[in-house]
């Protein structure tokens, strides 16, 4: 084989490898921008809230599980998903719009049971973490606001103060200490 033939073969092999890889690293898909609707994502699923700044514990079972959160445009959120026993876990992060449509932003296949991703919304909206059915594992979802001029959420999150006129997120209530002090948002107790 002469030099030019080798160069053509090497360039072709590199192009095939790059195209075949599809830009995925560490089990993270390339973000196909697939479209859906909030109704389709929540159909048959267990729907929960994902609160910022705390561990959200979920048991994945036979039905899909969807965790929603409202995020501000221009914020930066760090998303950590872990299975306590190291079991593999798959999930997708979707961005929903006010018209009810949703766009797949990142599919994740965490074969090690751990994923750390960044979410950078460019506009206010609902973000959805969807876990497919039949995974049968416990997961912990932890999100932290790591940037943004006005925080990451429109409403107050667990442990944040809730002065008059400020609203706690869905499923939270503003609790004022009996002897005065600063009121904070806490999870509502359900029976």
N, C-alpha and C positions, 0 to 999 in steps of 0.2 A: 504494500500500500504506500503510495507516495504522500508527501506532506500535505498537499491540498486536499486529497481525499480524506486524510485523517482529520484535518481541520473541519471539513464539512460534517463528518461523522460526529466529532466531538460537539460541534455547535448544535447539531440536530438532537443529540442525546441530552444536552443541557436544556434545550427548549422543551423537550418532552418531559423531562424531570420537573421543570418549573411549572409547566401546564398541569401535570399530574398532581403536583403538590397542592395546587389551588390556593396557596397562601396560608395554609393552616399551620399553626404551631402549637405544641403542647396540648393537643386535643381540642383546640378551639377552631371551629369552622370559619370560613371566610366571610360569613354574613351574606347570605344569598338575597336578602331584601324580599323574601317571600311575603306575600300579603295574606291577611286574614281579617277577621273581625273580633271584637271583644266578645260578642255573643258566641262565636265558634270556640274561642279559647276557653271560655267559662262553661261551655256545654258539658254536663256530666261531671264537672270537676268540683273538688272541694276548694272553696275560695276563702282565702285568709288575707290579712294585712301583713305587710313586712314593715316593721318600724325601724327607724334609724337609731344607731347608737346602742343597740342591745342585741342579744342573741335571740332570734326567733326560732323556736323548736317546732319542727313539723315531722309527722309520721307519714311516709309515703306508702300508699296501699294500692288496692285494685283500681281505684279511680285516679284520674289525673289530679294534680294539686296545682293551684294557681295562687301566687302571692302578689298582691298589688301594692303600689306605692305611688304617691303623687310627688313629682319632682319639679323644681323650678328650672327654667331655661338658664343657661350660663353657669349652672352648678357643676360640681364634680363629686361623684360618689364612688366610693370603693366598696365593691361587693365581694364578700367572702362566703363561699358555700363549702361546708365540710360534713362528712359523715363521721361520727365519733369512732366507728370501728374500722374506718379506712375502706369501706365498700365503695365500689365505683358508683357514680351518680351522673345522670344526664339531665340537662335542663336547657331551656331556651330563654333568652331575654328579648321581650317584645316592647315596642313603643306604640302606644295607642293614641289615636287622634280623637278630637271632639266629635267627628262624624261617625265614630264607631269602628272605623277601620284600624288595623294594626299592622305593623311592619316588623319582621324578624330582624333584630339587630345583631344577635350573637347566639349561635348554637354552641353548647359546651358539652364535651364528653370528658368528664374528670375521672379517668380510670384509677387514679390514686385516691379518690375520695376527697380531693381538695381542689378548689378553684379560687383564684383571686383575679377579679376583673374590674375594669374602670368603666363607669357609665358617665357620659358627658352630654346631658340633654342640651339641645340648642334652643328649645322652646318649652314652656310649661306644658305638662301633660302627665298622663298615667303611664307608668312602666309596669310591666308584668313579667314575673319569673314563673315559667310554666315547667312543671315536672311531669313527664309522661307517666302513664299508668303502669302498674305492676313492677315497680322497682323494689318495694318491700324493705326500705331502709329508713332510718331516722336521719334527718338532716338538720343542720344548724345554718341559718342564713343570718349573716351579720353585715350591716351596712353602716358606713361612716361617711359623713359629709366632710370632704377634704378640701373644698374650695367653693367659691361663689360669694358674691357681694352680700346677698341677703339670705344666706343659708341654702339648704337644698330642698326643704319642704315648705309648702304653703302654710301648713298647720303645725302646731307644736307637737313634739315627739316625747316619748317617755322620759321623765326626769327633767324636762325643760320647764321653766317657769311659765305660768299662764296668768299674767295680770289681766284685769278687766279689759274686755274687748279683743283678747287673743283667744283663738279657738284651738282646742286639742284635736288631734287626728281622730278618725273613725275608731271606735272601740276604746277610746281613752276618755277619762274624765278629769276635770280640774279639781284637785283636793286642796282645801285650805286647812292649815293646822288649827286645831281648836284654840290654842293660846296665841294666835297671831303668827306672823312669819310669812314666808314666801310660799304661795300656792304653786303646785307642780302637777304636771300631767302624769297620770298613772293608769295602768290597765284596769278596765272595768271588771268587776267580779261578776261572773255569771254562774248560776246554779245548774 
